[in-house]
Amino acid sequence: MSNNLKKQKKQALLGKVQGKHKARIKKTPDKGNPTVEKAALTADNQPTADKKSTGKWLALAIFTLLILIFPKPKLITYEKLGLVSQSVYWDGLPGINPVLFDSHLHPRPALERNTLYLCANLNDPNTCQRYKILEQSGVFFALKKLIID
């Protein structure tokens, strides 16, 4: 019987126990080295911060490019027969006609010649009236005019 007990003790030490007795092994949570874990966390945060900053720069570059490429509104002062008016004019995009924001008429610009044609019907050139452009102002004046009116 002593041989039998010795075998059970050896098996208990090896983790294999037959019969009623089971090996009781205490599992302690592995706390690890806290300084190593903190260093690992900060090392993991570095690449994500770099990705975020490059993403911000990329978004800013795309936004700036869009602002430079797309047409911006202008505040145009025009007159005909002594009647002076101001309107916000937007050139439009390819495939989209220009717009005069406070008019139902369709503009046909000749801004380089300081002329603006306003047409009631785009297909009929006889419905167009010619206006002389007195002044063209930039984006900020156009936005101010849109906000005030």
Contacts in CASP RR format, 6 or more apart in sequence:
PFRMAT RR
TARGET T0000
AUTHOR 0000-0000-0000
METHOD contacts of the structure
MODEL  1
MSNNLKKQKKQALLGKVQGKHKARIKKTPDKGNPTVEKAALTADNQPTAD
KKSTGKWLALAIFTLLILIFPKPKLITYEKLGLVSQSVYWDGLPGINPVL
FDSHLHPRPALERNTLYLCANLNDPNTCQRYKILEQSGVFFALKKLIID
8 17 0 8 1.000
8 18 0 8 1.000
8 21 0 8 1.000
11 17 0 8 1.000
11 18 0 8 1.000
12 21 0 8 1.000
12 23 0 8 1.000
15 23 0 8 1.000
15 25 0 8 1.000
16 23 0 8 1.000
17 23 0 8 1.000
70 93 0 8 1.000
71 90 0 8 1.000
71 91 0 8 1.000
71 92 0 8 1.000
71 93 0 8 1.000
72 90 0 8 1.000
72 138 0 8 1.000
72 139 0 8 1.000
72 142 0 8 1.000
73 88 0 8 1.000
73 89 0 8 1.000
73 90 0 8 1.000
73 101 0 8 1.000
73 138 0 8 1.000
73 139 0 8 1.000
73 142 0 8 1.000
73 143 0 8 1.000
73 146 0 8 1.000
74 88 0 8 1.000
74 89 0 8 1.000
74 90 0 8 1.000
74 136 0 8 1.000
74 137 0 8 1.000
74 138 0 8 1.000
74 139 0 8 1.000
74 142 0 8 1.000
75 86 0 8 1.000
75 87 0 8 1.000
75 88 0 8 1.000
75 89 0 8 1.000
75 136 0 8 1.000
75 137 0 8 1.000
75 138 0 8 1.000
75 141 0 8 1.000
75 142 0 8 1.000
75 145 0 8 1.000
76 86 0 8 1.000
76 87 0 8 1.000
76 88 0 8 1.000
76 89 0 8 1.000
76 116 0 8 1.000
76 133 0 8 1.000
76 135 0 8 1.000
76 136 0 8 1.000
76 137 0 8 1.000
77 84 0 8 1.000
77 85 0 8 1.000
77 86 0 8 1.000
77 133 0 8 1.000
77 134 0 8 1.000
77 135 0 8 1.000
77 136 0 8 1.000
77 137 0 8 1.000
78 84 0 8 1.000
78 85 0 8 1.000
78 86 0 8 1.000
78 87 0 8 1.000
78 116 0 8 1.000
78 131 0 8 1.000
78 132 0 8 1.000
78 133 0 8 1.000
78 134 0 8 1.000
79 85 0 8 1.000
79 131 0 8 1.000
79 132 0 8 1.000
79 134 0 8 1.000
80 129 0 8 1.000
80 130 0 8 1.000
80 131 0 8 1.000
80 132 0 8 1.000
84 134 0 8 1.000
86 145 0 8 1.000
87 100 0 8 1.000
87 101 0 8 1.000
87 102 0 8 1.000
87 103 0 8 1.000
88 100 0 8 1.000
88 101 0 8 1.000
88 102 0 8 1.000
88 142 0 8 1.000
88 145 0 8 1.000
88 146 0 8 1.000
89 98 0 8 1.000
89 99 0 8 1.000
89 100 0 8 1.000
89 101 0 8 1.000
89 107 0 8 1.000
89 109 0 8 1.000
89 116 0 8 1.000
89 142 0 8 1.000
90 98 0 8 1.000
90 99 0 8 1.000
90 101 0 8 1.000
91 98 0 8 1.000
91 109 0 8 1.000
92 98 0 8 1.000
92 99 0 8 1.000
97 106 0 8 1.000
97 122 0 8 1.000
98 107 0 8 1.000
98 108 0 8 1.000
98 109 0 8 1.000
99 107 0 8 1.000
100 107 0 8 1.000
100 118 0 8 1.000
101 146 0 8 1.000
102 149 0 8 1.000
103 118 0 8 1.000
105 118 0 8 1.000
105 119 0 8 1.000
105 120 0 8 1.000
106 118 0 8 1.000
106 119 0 8 1.000
106 120 0 8 1.000
106 121 0 8 1.000
106 122 0 8 1.000
107 116 0 8 1.000
107 117 0 8 1.000
107 118 0 8 1.000
107 119 0 8 1.000
108 116 0 8 1.000
108 117 0 8 1.000
108 118 0 8 1.000
108 119 0 8 1.000
108 128 0 8 1.000
109 115 0 8 1.000
109 116 0 8 1.000
109 117 0 8 1.000
110 116 0 8 1.000
110 117 0 8 1.000
111 133 0 8 1.000
111 136 0 8 1.000
114 132 0 8 1.000
114 133 0 8 1.000
114 134 0 8 1.000
115 130 0 8 1.000
115 131 0 8 1.000
115 132 0 8 1.000
115 133 0 8 1.000
116 130 0 8 1.000
116 131 0 8 1.000
116 132 0 8 1.000
116 133 0 8 1.000
117 128 0 8 1.000
117 129 0 8 1.000
117 130 0 8 1.000
117 131 0 8 1.000
118 128 0 8 1.000
118 129 0 8 1.000
118 131 0 8 1.000
119 125 0 8 1.000
119 127 0 8 1.000
119 128 0 8 1.000
119 129 0 8 1.000
120 127 0 8 1.000
120 128 0 8 1.000
121 127 0 8 1.000
END
